[in-house]
Amino acid sequence: MKNVYIKNINQEEVITLANEIEVLQGQVVSKTLAQNPAVSITLFAFDKGEEISSHDSSGDAMVTVLEGTGRFTVDGKDYLLHANETLIMPAKKPHAVYAQETFKMMLVVVFPQ
């Protein structure tokens, strides 16, 4: 059997990541694409007004907005990201996400080894 490292998404097919997850009313939806001790890749869809409260991570987190606009707070500083913009949130710095409007993003976290 072939090992599959990236799951829940079609392989060997050109896709649009934003189409791989749907915004649901009043929710934050997540779809894990990869999860192991070295890396985590997750798609998120936020309804307007939804948020992930402040937390930190042992690894560096890279977010890329796929659709819409999201507000990211890193160590007390706000960043407004639009589609196709990326922000690195360093390991161990508190960060939060707030949906000023519906938006979708991809999160990649690289963990220390």
Contacts in CASP RR format, 6 or more apart in sequence:
PFRMAT RR
TARGET T0000
AUTHOR 0000-0000-0000
METHOD contacts of the structure
MODEL  1
MKNVYIKNINQEEVITLANEIEVLQGQVVSKTLAQNPAVSITLFAFDKGE
EISSHDSSGDAMVTVLEGTGRFTVDGKDYLLHANETLIMPAKKPHAVYAQ
ETFKMMLVVVFPQ
4 11 0 8 1.000
5 34 0 8 1.000
5 36 0 8 1.000
6 33 0 8 1.000
6 34 0 8 1.000
6 41 0 8 1.000
7 32 0 8 1.000
7 33 0 8 1.000
7 34 0 8 1.000
8 31 0 8 1.000
8 32 0 8 1.000
8 33 0 8 1.000
9 15 0 8 1.000
9 20 0 8 1.000
9 33 0 8 1.000
17 43 0 8 1.000
17 66 0 8 1.000
17 104 0 8 1.000
17 106 0 8 1.000
18 66 0 8 1.000
18 67 0 8 1.000
18 104 0 8 1.000
20 31 0 8 1.000
20 43 0 8 1.000
21 29 0 8 1.000
21 30 0 8 1.000
21 31 0 8 1.000
21 43 0 8 1.000
21 44 0 8 1.000
21 45 0 8 1.000
21 104 0 8 1.000
22 29 0 8 1.000
22 45 0 8 1.000
23 29 0 8 1.000
23 45 0 8 1.000
23 46 0 8 1.000
23 47 0 8 1.000
23 102 0 8 1.000
23 104 0 8 1.000
24 45 0 8 1.000
24 47 0 8 1.000
25 47 0 8 1.000
26 47 0 8 1.000
26 49 0 8 1.000
26 50 0 8 1.000
27 47 0 8 1.000
27 50 0 8 1.000
28 44 0 8 1.000
28 45 0 8 1.000
28 46 0 8 1.000
28 47 0 8 1.000
28 50 0 8 1.000
28 51 0 8 1.000
28 52 0 8 1.000
28 99 0 8 1.000
29 44 0 8 1.000
29 45 0 8 1.000
29 46 0 8 1.000
30 42 0 8 1.000
30 43 0 8 1.000
30 44 0 8 1.000
30 45 0 8 1.000
31 42 0 8 1.000
31 43 0 8 1.000
31 44 0 8 1.000
32 40 0 8 1.000
32 41 0 8 1.000
32 42 0 8 1.000
33 41 0 8 1.000
33 42 0 8 1.000
33 43 0 8 1.000
34 40 0 8 1.000
34 41 0 8 1.000
35 41 0 8 1.000
35 42 0 8 1.000
37 111 0 8 1.000
37 113 0 8 1.000
38 110 0 8 1.000
38 111 0 8 1.000
38 113 0 8 1.000
39 108 0 8 1.000
39 109 0 8 1.000
39 110 0 8 1.000
39 111 0 8 1.000
40 107 0 8 1.000
40 108 0 8 1.000
40 109 0 8 1.000
40 111 0 8 1.000
41 106 0 8 1.000
41 107 0 8 1.000
41 108 0 8 1.000
42 106 0 8 1.000
42 107 0 8 1.000
43 66 0 8 1.000
43 104 0 8 1.000
43 105 0 8 1.000
43 106 0 8 1.000
43 107 0 8 1.000
44 97 0 8 1.000
44 104 0 8 1.000
44 105 0 8 1.000
44 106 0 8 1.000
44 107 0 8 1.000
45 102 0 8 1.000
45 103 0 8 1.000
45 104 0 8 1.000
46 70 0 8 1.000
46 97 0 8 1.000
46 99 0 8 1.000
46 102 0 8 1.000
46 103 0 8 1.000
46 104 0 8 1.000
46 105 0 8 1.000
47 99 0 8 1.000
47 102 0 8 1.000
48 99 0 8 1.000
48 100 0 8 1.000
48 101 0 8 1.000
48 102 0 8 1.000
49 98 0 8 1.000
49 99 0 8 1.000
49 100 0 8 1.000
50 98 0 8 1.000
50 99 0 8 1.000
51 96 0 8 1.000
51 97 0 8 1.000
51 98 0 8 1.000
51 99 0 8 1.000
52 96 0 8 1.000
52 97 0 8 1.000
53 96 0 8 1.000
54 73 0 8 1.000
54 94 0 8 1.000
54 95 0 8 1.000
54 96 0 8 1.000
55 94 0 8 1.000
55 95 0 8 1.000
55 96 0 8 1.000
56 91 0 8 1.000
56 92 0 8 1.000
56 93 0 8 1.000
56 94 0 8 1.000
56 95 0 8 1.000
57 89 0 8 1.000
57 91 0 8 1.000
57 92 0 8 1.000
57 95 0 8 1.000
57 109 0 8 1.000
58 91 0 8 1.000
58 92 0 8 1.000
58 111 0 8 1.000
58 112 0 8 1.000
59 91 0 8 1.000
59 92 0 8 1.000
59 109 0 8 1.000
59 110 0 8 1.000
59 111 0 8 1.000
59 112 0 8 1.000
60 88 0 8 1.000
60 89 0 8 1.000
60 90 0 8 1.000
60 91 0 8 1.000
60 109 0 8 1.000
60 110 0 8 1.000
61 88 0 8 1.000
61 89 0 8 1.000
61 91 0 8 1.000
61 95 0 8 1.000
61 107 0 8 1.000
61 108 0 8 1.000
61 109 0 8 1.000
62 86 0 8 1.000
62 87 0 8 1.000
62 88 0 8 1.000
62 89 0 8 1.000
62 107 0 8 1.000
62 108 0 8 1.000
62 109 0 8 1.000
62 110 0 8 1.000
63 72 0 8 1.000
63 81 0 8 1.000
63 86 0 8 1.000
63 87 0 8 1.000
63 89 0 8 1.000
63 97 0 8 1.000
63 105 0 8 1.000
63 106 0 8 1.000
63 107 0 8 1.000
64 84 0 8 1.000
64 85 0 8 1.000
64 86 0 8 1.000
64 105 0 8 1.000
64 106 0 8 1.000
64 108 0 8 1.000
65 81 0 8 1.000
65 82 0 8 1.000
65 83 0 8 1.000
65 84 0 8 1.000
65 85 0 8 1.000
65 86 0 8 1.000
65 103 0 8 1.000
65 104 0 8 1.000
65 105 0 8 1.000
66 83 0 8 1.000
66 84 0 8 1.000
66 103 0 8 1.000
66 104 0 8 1.000
66 105 0 8 1.000
66 106 0 8 1.000
67 83 0 8 1.000
67 102 0 8 1.000
67 103 0 8 1.000
67 104 0 8 1.000
68 82 0 8 1.000
68 83 0 8 1.000
68 101 0 8 1.000
68 102 0 8 1.000
68 103 0 8 1.000
68 104 0 8 1.000
69 80 0 8 1.000
69 81 0 8 1.000
69 82 0 8 1.000
69 83 0 8 1.000
69 100 0 8 1.000
69 101 0 8 1.000
69 103 0 8 1.000
70 80 0 8 1.000
70 81 0 8 1.000
70 82 0 8 1.000
70 97 0 8 1.000
70 98 0 8 1.000
70 99 0 8 1.000
70 100 0 8 1.000
70 101 0 8 1.000
70 103 0 8 1.000
70 105 0 8 1.000
71 78 0 8 1.000
71 79 0 8 1.000
71 80 0 8 1.000
71 81 0 8 1.000
71 97 0 8 1.000
71 98 0 8 1.000
71 99 0 8 1.000
71 100 0 8 1.000
72 78 0 8 1.000
72 79 0 8 1.000
72 80 0 8 1.000
72 81 0 8 1.000
72 87 0 8 1.000
72 89 0 8 1.000
72 95 0 8 1.000
72 96 0 8 1.000
72 97 0 8 1.000
72 98 0 8 1.000
73 79 0 8 1.000
73 95 0 8 1.000
73 96 0 8 1.000
73 97 0 8 1.000
73 98 0 8 1.000
74 87 0 8 1.000
74 89 0 8 1.000
74 90 0 8 1.000
74 93 0 8 1.000
74 94 0 8 1.000
74 95 0 8 1.000
75 93 0 8 1.000
75 94 0 8 1.000
75 95 0 8 1.000
76 94 0 8 1.000
79 87 0 8 1.000
80 100 0 8 1.000
81 87 0 8 1.000
81 105 0 8 1.000
89 95 0 8 1.000
91 112 0 8 1.000
97 105 0 8 1.000
END
